């Protein structure tokens, strides 16, 4: 996490935009402004500095953290344990005098913010389509709670984002990132200077389609009026720097239209992921986040187990419904590939919209203990993992194979003691007999963790699905384990 502030002597809107570009180039995802009035800001700032290493460890790199009050002063960091080169890289600006206009800017943009200070203003650096999120703060601990929540939710979806980014780079489309950043910045600045944004956007589209010299001249002419508004010392040299650089990049891209269309498709997928994340934070309730994150830390082990079981029972009910759909689906039977069934279960669980479901997630250690393992499905909610899912194909009680999957699920992949579901896709002529032999084996099985409650068979809900449950303990932390079987034989 990087601590920054605003440069003195520049229009607030320009700094707001310029800092976004610089932060994004440094791979930050969120920009968090802490706004406070001077009578409380000094103590608040000192408290943050005392917690800095803790906050930085929680947030990692996705967050730029900025502090501001309403006076022409700010507080400098003198803590020796903070490495200056780590927290104040050259590409960003260090704490500076004169940040009062930032609060004034926010008040102009969002009049209600004056009644919400102190507050955290959260800005998605990858989206110009969303207003910043304003989160009320009641005390210092709220900051840690929110930053942890933001960071964990963000890291939770980074794998999906990275997959799309990898496609962009593999297809050599990342040059469009630079072009689009420049174009979006130009359009945003034009909006601030009352230049017609619609006209500028139309000119860009025409130039992208035809590359007309006449359109190019019109764009530079529009930019000239922007420079006159702000002053060339801010936006570039006499050759109209920013606009000319953007147009030169466009001119240098081979097969621009077709490749830009493909880039736009991939960016649309990225935008959807970021929009979903933004929506999650827009509805943030600090009391609920406190409850989900910190109240549990104050629970007794029995209360924690009870809370985990309530969540796990809801997931068990969902898996019963998913299993019913699976066993009646003509596309799946005893010859189906294990991964294809896992994919079906993943997609059906996702469609319920109650939690995030990820497959083949690098998690814990592999069976040999040397590499990262890949859990079949990982269920998370609000950035917290709530269940692990391990699927396996069985046509008989293959003890060695079952033993391998049990150890992977409850030992190798499960460092936190998360509720675990081990689900067998059964291809057996006598399903009832298989279940009896399977549960007999589990009752006699020597588990690698302490058994707090022995395995018990759960109520039968239909002819094709069976379930059993037990409680294991890892390093003194108890968690539920469910064994389920789906009869996929047709």
Secondary structure, DSSP 8 states (H G I E B T S, - for coil): -EEE---TTS-HHHHHHHHHHHHHHTT--EEEEEE--HHHHHHHHHHHHHTHHHHHHHHTTSEEEEEE-SSS-------TTS-HHHHS-TTS----S--HHHHHHHHHH-GGGGGT-SEEEEEETT-SSS--EEEE-SSHHHHHHHHHHHHHHHHHHHHHHHHHHHHHHHTT-THHHHHHHHHHHHHHHHHHTT--HHHHHHHHHHHHHH--HHHHHHHHHHHHHHHHHH-HHHH--TTTHHHHHHHHHHHH-TTHHHHHHHHHHHHHHHHHHHHHHHHHHHT--HHHHHIIIIIGGGS-HHHHHHHHHHHHHHHHHHHHHHHHHHHT-TT--TTS-HHHHHHHHHHHHHHH-SSEEEEEEEEEE-TTSSSEEEEEEEEEETTEEEEEEEEEEESS--HHHHHHHHHIIIIIS-TT---EEEEEEE--S-HHHHHHHHHHHHHH---SSEEEEEEEE----BTTEEEEEEEEEETTEEEEEEEEEEE---
